[in-house]
Amino acid sequence: MFSFYSNAVSQASKGIAKGIFTVGLLLAGFGVLILALPALFAMLAALVFFIAGAGCVGTAVKIFLAQRQLNKMNSDNSTAYRENVQIHIEDDHDA
């Protein structure tokens, strides 16, 4: 008799079902923990947002300071890189 389902398909579907069942139990347990300890999870969320915000502010300050240093370097020797430079413009409009 011809069968559409092989043992491999059966094993794969069992594995997927086990994985979905495990994820479902974990999500349900996490939901119960949040209901039981809302202050703890609110504090953890606030801590994550505070650390992320402090990191953004620190990165922005570093970028502003680096940009300030670049502007200072460019203004100090603005003509140093232009010595002995001549610009030639060729009027070749016949092309």
C-alpha positions as a printed Julia matrix, in Angstrom:
95×3 Matrix{Float64}:
  0.0    0.0     0.0
  1.23   3.51   -0.89
  1.63   5.94    2.01
  1.87   9.75    1.78
  3.42  10.12    5.21
  6.84   8.82    6.04
  8.45   8.32    9.42
 10.56  11.47    8.89
  7.45  13.62    8.42
  5.92  12.11   11.54
  9.05  12.79   13.58
  9.28  16.36   12.25
  5.66  17.13   13.11
  6.13  15.68   16.62
  9.21  17.86   17.08
  7.35  20.96   15.94
  4.43  20.15   18.22
  6.79  19.7    21.19
  8.47  23.01   20.44
  5.16  24.89   20.15
  3.92  23.26   23.37
  7.11  24.27   25.23
  6.94  27.86   23.98
  3.25  28.02   24.97
  4.02  26.83   28.5
  6.87  29.33   28.82
  4.69  32.21   27.63
  1.87  31.24   29.98
  4.31  30.98   32.9
  5.85  34.32   32.06
  2.37  35.86   31.96
  1.57  34.45   35.42
  4.85  35.85   36.77
  4.03  39.28   35.39
  0.6   39.14   37.02
  2.11  38.01   40.33
  5.05  40.43   40.4
  4.14  43.52   38.36
  6.38  45.89   40.35
  9.46  43.76   39.68
  8.83  43.61   35.93
  8.03  47.33   35.81
 11.33  48.01   37.54
 13.19  45.76   35.09
 11.56  47.49   32.11
 12.39  50.91   33.56
 16.0   49.81   34.08
 16.3   48.6    30.49
 14.89  51.89   29.15
 17.17  53.93   31.43
 20.3   52.05   30.33
 19.31  52.34   26.66
 18.63  56.07   27.05
 21.94  56.66   28.85
 23.75  54.78   26.08
 22.11  56.94   23.42
 22.99  60.14   25.26
 26.59  58.98   25.74
 26.95  58.11   22.07
 25.47  61.45   21.0
 27.88  63.34   23.29
 30.84  61.43   21.82
 29.71  62.29   18.29
 29.26  65.99   19.18
 32.72  66.13   20.76
 34.35  64.39   17.78
 32.62  66.79   15.39
 33.82  69.74   17.48
 37.41  68.46   17.3
 37.14  68.02   13.51
 35.78  71.54   13.09
 38.55  72.93   15.27
 41.22  71.11   13.24
 39.74  72.33    9.96
 39.52  75.95   11.11
 43.11  76.03   12.44
 44.76  75.14    9.15
 42.12  75.93    6.59
 44.67  77.05    3.96
 47.41  74.52    4.75
 46.11  71.91    2.38
 45.54  74.48   -0.4
 49.11  75.7    -0.85
 50.45  75.45   -4.41
 47.07  74.31   -5.74
 45.76  75.79   -8.94
 42.38  75.06  -10.42
 42.29  74.77  -14.2
 38.98  75.0   -16.0
 38.92  73.87  -19.56
 36.12  75.11  -21.75
 35.48  72.03  -23.84
 31.81  72.33  -24.71
 32.12  70.91  -28.24
 31.76  67.31  -27.13
